[in-house]
């Protein structure tokens, strides 16, 4: 496989993950962090860092909008729930493992 095709496949896989996460508003970031060690905010930070590595300036909010499919503040208002004590405890435990 040539490099261009590999890059295109990787980009397509990222877009599919991004779109899937935008649709799965029932999945909270804290649950993702507890299970996988990353969340939508991590993806948006990685996106912003990739832009910076290529000499492109990108605001944090721009990157988050790309990942969330809407402004982060809007997503939080519509879909983010208060973390339970159990989620918070699992987060504390999971962070020690990462």
Chimera marker file (.cmm) of the C-alpha trace (Angstrom):
<marker_set name="trace">
<marker id="1" x="0.000" y="0.000" z="0.000" r="1" g="1" b="0" radius="0.5"/>
<marker id="2" x="1.385" y="3.404" z="-0.926" r="1" g="1" b="0" radius="0.5"/>
<marker id="3" x="1.667" y="6.225" z="1.613" r="1" g="1" b="0" radius="0.5"/>
<marker id="4" x="-1.093" y="8.340" z="0.041" r="1" g="1" b="0" radius="0.5"/>
<marker id="5" x="-3.604" y="5.487" z="0.191" r="1" g="1" b="0" radius="0.5"/>
<marker id="6" x="-2.626" y="4.708" z="3.769" r="1" g="1" b="0" radius="0.5"/>
<marker id="7" x="-3.108" y="8.359" z="4.750" r="1" g="1" b="0" radius="0.5"/>
<marker id="8" x="-6.510" y="8.447" z="3.042" r="1" g="1" b="0" radius="0.5"/>
<marker id="9" x="-7.632" y="5.278" z="4.836" r="1" g="1" b="0" radius="0.5"/>
<marker id="10" x="-6.453" y="6.614" z="8.190" r="1" g="1" b="0" radius="0.5"/>
<marker id="11" x="-8.283" y="9.895" z="7.563" r="1" g="1" b="0" radius="0.5"/>
<marker id="12" x="-11.458" y="8.029" z="6.611" r="1" g="1" b="0" radius="0.5"/>
<marker id="13" x="-11.241" y="5.938" z="9.779" r="1" g="1" b="0" radius="0.5"/>
<marker id="14" x="-10.795" y="9.079" z="11.882" r="1" g="1" b="0" radius="0.5"/>
<marker id="15" x="-13.800" y="10.746" z="10.245" r="1" g="1" b="0" radius="0.5"/>
<marker id="16" x="-15.896" y="7.657" z="10.898" r="1" g="1" b="0" radius="0.5"/>
<marker id="17" x="-14.841" y="7.609" z="14.568" r="1" g="1" b="0" radius="0.5"/>
<marker id="18" x="-15.542" y="11.345" z="14.864" r="1" g="1" b="0" radius="0.5"/>
<marker id="19" x="-18.990" y="10.963" z="13.293" r="1" g="1" b="0" radius="0.5"/>
<marker id="20" x="-19.788" y="7.925" z="15.426" r="1" g="1" b="0" radius="0.5"/>
<marker id="21" x="-18.915" y="9.804" z="18.615" r="1" g="1" b="0" radius="0.5"/>
<marker id="22" x="-20.970" y="12.800" z="17.487" r="1" g="1" b="0" radius="0.5"/>
<marker id="23" x="-23.969" y="10.499" z="17.067" r="1" g="1" b="0" radius="0.5"/>
<marker id="24" x="-23.430" y="8.660" z="20.363" r="1" g="1" b="0" radius="0.5"/>
<marker id="25" x="-24.417" y="11.532" z="22.599" r="1" g="1" b="0" radius="0.5"/>
<marker id="26" x="-25.414" y="8.985" z="25.252" r="1" g="1" b="0" radius="0.5"/>
<marker id="27" x="-21.752" y="8.100" z="25.766" r="1" g="1" b="0" radius="0.5"/>
<marker id="28" x="-20.228" y="10.481" z="28.277" r="1" g="1" b="0" radius="0.5"/>
<marker id="29" x="-16.596" y="11.565" z="28.069" r="1" g="1" b="0" radius="0.5"/>
<marker id="30" x="-15.925" y="10.312" z="31.595" r="1" g="1" b="0" radius="0.5"/>
<marker id="31" x="-17.097" y="6.827" z="30.577" r="1" g="1" b="0" radius="0.5"/>
<marker id="32" x="-14.793" y="6.918" z="27.563" r="1" g="1" b="0" radius="0.5"/>
<marker id="33" x="-11.887" y="8.003" z="29.769" r="1" g="1" b="0" radius="0.5"/>
<marker id="34" x="-12.624" y="5.237" z="32.260" r="1" g="1" b="0" radius="0.5"/>
<marker id="35" x="-12.790" y="2.539" z="29.580" r="1" g="1" b="0" radius="0.5"/>
<marker id="36" x="-10.341" y="3.691" z="26.935" r="1" g="1" b="0" radius="0.5"/>
<marker id="37" x="-8.103" y="6.354" z="28.430" r="1" g="1" b="0" radius="0.5"/>
<marker id="38" x="-9.220" y="8.996" z="25.911" r="1" g="1" b="0" radius="0.5"/>
<marker id="39" x="-12.334" y="11.011" z="25.114" r="1" g="1" b="0" radius="0.5"/>
<marker id="40" x="-13.657" y="13.557" z="22.646" r="1" g="1" b="0" radius="0.5"/>
<marker id="41" x="-11.573" y="16.287" z="24.277" r="1" g="1" b="0" radius="0.5"/>
<marker id="42" x="-8.450" y="14.179" z="23.776" r="1" g="1" b="0" radius="0.5"/>
<marker id="43" x="-9.313" y="13.707" z="20.099" r="1" g="1" b="0" radius="0.5"/>
<marker id="44" x="-9.818" y="17.427" z="19.660" r="1" g="1" b="0" radius="0.5"/>
<marker id="45" x="-6.486" y="18.144" z="21.368" r="1" g="1" b="0" radius="0.5"/>
<marker id="46" x="-4.729" y="15.626" z="19.113" r="1" g="1" b="0" radius="0.5"/>
<marker id="47" x="-6.382" y="17.253" z="16.104" r="1" g="1" b="0" radius="0.5"/>
<marker id="48" x="-5.167" y="20.682" z="17.232" r="1" g="1" b="0" radius="0.5"/>
<marker id="49" x="-1.663" y="19.310" z="17.875" r="1" g="1" b="0" radius="0.5"/>
<marker id="50" x="-1.574" y="17.727" z="14.402" r="1" g="1" b="0" radius="0.5"/>
<marker id="51" x="-2.439" y="21.109" z="12.910" r="1" g="1" b="0" radius="0.5"/>
<marker id="52" x="0.315" y="22.779" z="14.934" r="1" g="1" b="0" radius="0.5"/>
<marker id="53" x="2.842" y="20.174" z="13.764" r="1" g="1" b="0" radius="0.5"/>
<marker id="54" x="2.045" y="21.289" z="10.222" r="1" g="1" b="0" radius="0.5"/>
<marker id="55" x="2.451" y="24.964" z="11.085" r="1" g="1" b="0" radius="0.5"/>
<marker id="56" x="-1.283" y="25.672" z="11.206" r="1" g="1" b="0" radius="0.5"/>
<marker id="57" x="-2.781" y="27.711" z="14.016" r="1" g="1" b="0" radius="0.5"/>
<marker id="58" x="-6.017" y="26.276" z="15.343" r="1" g="1" b="0" radius="0.5"/>
<marker id="59" x="-8.012" y="27.455" z="18.310" r="1" g="1" b="0" radius="0.5"/>
<marker id="60" x="-9.031" y="24.892" z="20.919" r="1" g="1" b="0" radius="0.5"/>
<marker id="61" x="-12.704" y="25.633" z="20.250" r="1" g="1" b="0" radius="0.5"/>
<marker id="62" x="-12.255" y="25.099" z="16.504" r="1" g="1" b="0" radius="0.5"/>
<marker id="63" x="-10.774" y="21.666" z="17.115" r="1" g="1" b="0" radius="0.5"/>
<marker id="64" x="-13.513" y="20.783" z="19.595" r="1" g="1" b="0" radius="0.5"/>
<marker id="65" x="-16.212" y="21.856" z="17.146" r="1" g="1" b="0" radius="0.5"/>
<marker id="66" x="-14.650" y="19.581" z="14.540" r="1" g="1" b="0" radius="0.5"/>
<marker id="67" x="-14.788" y="16.594" z="16.896" r="1" g="1" b="0" radius="0.5"/>
<marker id="68" x="-18.119" y="17.319" z="18.605" r="1" g="1" b="0" radius="0.5"/>
<marker id="69" x="-19.909" y="18.406" z="15.432" r="1" g="1" b="0" radius="0.5"/>
<marker id="70" x="-21.035" y="21.576" z="17.227" r="1" g="1" b="0" radius="0.5"/>
<marker id="71" x="-19.571" y="24.068" z="19.667" r="1" g="1" b="0" radius="0.5"/>
<marker id="72" x="-18.420" y="22.335" z="22.825" r="1" g="1" b="0" radius="0.5"/>
<marker id="73" x="-20.568" y="24.562" z="25.027" r="1" g="1" b="0" radius="0.5"/>
<marker id="74" x="-23.648" y="23.526" z="23.045" r="1" g="1" b="0" radius="0.5"/>
<marker id="75" x="-22.768" y="19.821" z="23.316" r="1" g="1" b="0" radius="0.5"/>
<marker id="76" x="-22.250" y="20.151" z="27.074" r="1" g="1" b="0" radius="0.5"/>
<marker id="77" x="-25.574" y="21.905" z="27.510" r="1" g="1" b="0" radius="0.5"/>
<marker id="78" x="-27.490" y="19.354" z="25.437" r="1" g="1" b="0" radius="0.5"/>
<marker id="79" x="-25.810" y="16.076" z="26.312" r="1" g="1" b="0" radius="0.5"/>
<marker id="80" x="-23.349" y="16.173" z="29.196" r="1" g="1" b="0" radius="0.5"/>
<marker id="81" x="-24.639" y="14.848" z="32.476" r="1" g="1" b="0" radius="0.5"/>
<marker id="82" x="-23.217" y="15.293" z="35.957" r="1" g="1" b="0" radius="0.5"/>
<marker id="83" x="-20.727" y="12.531" z="36.715" r="1" g="1" b="0" radius="0.5"/>
<marker id="84" x="-21.842" y="10.117" z="39.390" r="1" g="1" b="0" radius="0.5"/>
<marker id="85" x="-19.731" y="9.301" z="42.415" r="1" g="1" b="0" radius="0.5"/>
<marker id="86" x="-19.080" y="5.869" z="40.862" r="1" g="1" b="0" radius="0.5"/>
<marker id="87" x="-17.893" y="7.438" z="37.595" r="1" g="1" b="0" radius="0.5"/>
<marker id="88" x="-15.628" y="9.821" z="39.493" r="1" g="1" b="0" radius="0.5"/>
<marker id="89" x="-14.148" y="6.980" z="41.553" r="1" g="1" b="0" radius="0.5"/>
<marker id="90" x="-13.583" y="4.904" z="38.403" r="1" g="1" b="0" radius="0.5"/>
<marker id="91" x="-11.929" y="7.920" z="36.774" r="1" g="1" b="0" radius="0.5"/>
<marker id="92" x="-9.534" y="8.328" z="39.697" r="1" g="1" b="0" radius="0.5"/>
<marker id="93" x="-8.635" y="4.636" z="39.488" r="1" g="1" b="0" radius="0.5"/>
<marker id="94" x="-8.301" y="4.638" z="35.697" r="1" g="1" b="0" radius="0.5"/>
<marker id="95" x="-6.029" y="7.695" z="35.697" r="1" g="1" b="0" radius="0.5"/>
<marker id="96" x="-3.539" y="5.865" z="37.885" r="1" g="1" b="0" radius="0.5"/>
<marker id="97" x="-3.389" y="3.067" z="35.298" r="1" g="1" b="0" radius="0.5"/>
<marker id="98" x="-2.782" y="5.412" z="32.338" r="1" g="1" b="0" radius="0.5"/>
<link id1="1" id2="2" r="1" g="1" b="0" radius="0.2"/>
<link id1="2" id2="3" r="1" g="1" b="0" radius="0.2"/>
<link id1="3" id2="4" r="1" g="1" b="0" radius="0.2"/>
<link id1="4" id2="5" r="1" g="1" b="0" radius="0.2"/>
<link id1="5" id2="6" r="1" g="1" b="0" radius="0.2"/>
<link id1="6" id2="7" r="1" g="1" b="0" radius="0.2"/>
<link id1="7" id2="8" r="1" g="1" b="0" radius="0.2"/>
<link id1="8" id2="9" r="1" g="1" b="0" radius="0.2"/>
<link id1="9" id2="10" r="1" g="1" b="0" radius="0.2"/>
<link id1="10" id2="11" r="1" g="1" b="0" radius="0.2"/>
<link id1="11" id2="12" r="1" g="1" b="0" radius="0.2"/>
<link id1="12" id2="13" r="1" g="1" b="0" radius="0.2"/>
<link id1="13" id2="14" r="1" g="1" b="0" radius="0.2"/>
<link id1="14" id2="15" r="1" g="1" b="0" radius="0.2"/>
<link id1="15" id2="16" r="1" g="1" b="0" radius="0.2"/>
<link id1="16" id2="17" r="1" g="1" b="0" radius="0.2"/>
<link id1="17" id2="18" r="1" g="1" b="0" radius="0.2"/>
<link id1="18" id2="19" r="1" g="1" b="0" radius="0.2"/>
<link id1="19" id2="20" r="1" g="1" b="0" radius="0.2"/>
<link id1="20" id2="21" r="1" g="1" b="0" radius="0.2"/>
<link id1="21" id2="22" r="1" g="1" b="0" radius="0.2"/>
<link id1="22" id2="23" r="1" g="1" b="0" radius="0.2"/>
<link id1="23" id2="24" r="1" g="1" b="0" radius="0.2"/>
<link id1="24" id2="25" r="1" g="1" b="0" radius="0.2"/>
<link id1="25" id2="26" r="1" g="1" b="0" radius="0.2"/>
<link id1="26" id2="27" r="1" g="1" b="0" radius="0.2"/>
<link id1="27" id2="28" r="1" g="1" b="0" radius="0.2"/>
<link id1="28" id2="29" r="1" g="1" b="0" radius="0.2"/>
<link id1="29" id2="30" r="1" g="1" b="0" radius="0.2"/>
<link id1="30" id2="31" r="1" g="1" b="0" radius="0.2"/>
<link id1="31" id2="32" r="1" g="1" b="0" radius="0.2"/>
<link id1="32" id2="33" r="1" g="1" b="0" radius="0.2"/>
<link id1="33" id2="34" r="1" g="1" b="0" radius="0.2"/>
<link id1="34" id2="35" r="1" g="1" b="0" radius="0.2"/>
<link id1="35" id2="36" r="1" g="1" b="0" radius="0.2"/>
<link id1="36" id2="37" r="1" g="1" b="0" radius="0.2"/>
<link id1="37" id2="38" r="1" g="1" b="0" radius="0.2"/>
<link id1="38" id2="39" r="1" g="1" b="0" radius="0.2"/>
<link id1="39" id2="40" r="1" g="1" b="0" radius="0.2"/>
<link id1="40" id2="41" r="1" g="1" b="0" radius="0.2"/>
<link id1="41" id2="42" r="1" g="1" b="0" radius="0.2"/>
<link id1="42" id2="43" r="1" g="1" b="0" radius="0.2"/>
<link id1="43" id2="44" r="1" g="1" b="0" radius="0.2"/>
<link id1="44" id2="45" r="1" g="1" b="0" radius="0.2"/>
<link id1="45" id2="46" r="1" g="1" b="0" radius="0.2"/>
<link id1="46" id2="47" r="1" g="1" b="0" radius="0.2"/>
<link id1="47" id2="48" r="1" g="1" b="0" radius="0.2"/>
<link id1="48" id2="49" r="1" g="1" b="0" radius="0.2"/>
<link id1="49" id2="50" r="1" g="1" b="0" radius="0.2"/>
<link id1="50" id2="51" r="1" g="1" b="0" radius="0.2"/>
<link id1="51" id2="52" r="1" g="1" b="0" radius="0.2"/>
<link id1="52" id2="53" r="1" g="1" b="0" radius="0.2"/>
<link id1="53" id2="54" r="1" g="1" b="0" radius="0.2"/>
<link id1="54" id2="55" r="1" g="1" b="0" radius="0.2"/>
<link id1="55" id2="56" r="1" g="1" b="0" radius="0.2"/>
<link id1="56" id2="57" r="1" g="1" b="0" radius="0.2"/>
<link id1="57" id2="58" r="1" g="1" b="0" radius="0.2"/>
<link id1="58" id2="59" r="1" g="1" b="0" radius="0.2"/>
<link id1="59" id2="60" r="1" g="1" b="0" radius="0.2"/>
<link id1="60" id2="61" r="1" g="1" b="0" radius="0.2"/>
<link id1="61" id2="62" r="1" g="1" b="0" radius="0.2"/>
<link id1="62" id2="63" r="1" g="1" b="0" radius="0.2"/>
<link id1="63" id2="64" r="1" g="1" b="0" radius="0.2"/>
<link id1="64" id2="65" r="1" g="1" b="0" radius="0.2"/>
<link id1="65" id2="66" r="1" g="1" b="0" radius="0.2"/>
<link id1="66" id2="67" r="1" g="1" b="0" radius="0.2"/>
<link id1="67" id2="68" r="1" g="1" b="0" radius="0.2"/>
<link id1="68" id2="69" r="1" g="1" b="0" radius="0.2"/>
<link id1="69" id2="70" r="1" g="1" b="0" radius="0.2"/>
<link id1="70" id2="71" r="1" g="1" b="0" radius="0.2"/>
<link id1="71" id2="72" r="1" g="1" b="0" radius="0.2"/>
<link id1="72" id2="73" r="1" g="1" b="0" radius="0.2"/>
<link id1="73" id2="74" r="1" g="1" b="0" radius="0.2"/>
<link id1="74" id2="75" r="1" g="1" b="0" radius="0.2"/>
<link id1="75" id2="76" r="1" g="1" b="0" radius="0.2"/>
<link id1="76" id2="77" r="1" g="1" b="0" radius="0.2"/>
<link id1="77" id2="78" r="1" g="1" b="0" radius="0.2"/>
<link id1="78" id2="79" r="1" g="1" b="0" radius="0.2"/>
<link id1="79" id2="80" r="1" g="1" b="0" radius="0.2"/>
<link id1="80" id2="81" r="1" g="1" b="0" radius="0.2"/>
<link id1="81" id2="82" r="1" g="1" b="0" radius="0.2"/>
<link id1="82" id2="83" r="1" g="1" b="0" radius="0.2"/>
<link id1="83" id2="84" r="1" g="1" b="0" radius="0.2"/>
<link id1="84" id2="85" r="1" g="1" b="0" radius="0.2"/>
<link id1="85" id2="86" r="1" g="1" b="0" radius="0.2"/>
<link id1="86" id2="87" r="1" g="1" b="0" radius="0.2"/>
<link id1="87" id2="88" r="1" g="1" b="0" radius="0.2"/>
<link id1="88" id2="89" r="1" g="1" b="0" radius="0.2"/>
<link id1="89" id2="90" r="1" g="1" b="0" radius="0.2"/>
<link id1="90" id2="91" r="1" g="1" b="0" radius="0.2"/>
<link id1="91" id2="92" r="1" g="1" b="0" radius="0.2"/>
<link id1="92" id2="93" r="1" g="1" b="0" radius="0.2"/>
<link id1="93" id2="94" r="1" g="1" b="0" radius="0.2"/>
<link id1="94" id2="95" r="1" g="1" b="0" radius="0.2"/>
<link id1="95" id2="96" r="1" g="1" b="0" radius="0.2"/>
<link id1="96" id2="97" r="1" g="1" b="0" radius="0.2"/>
<link id1="97" id2="98" r="1" g="1" b="0" radius="0.2"/>
</marker_set>
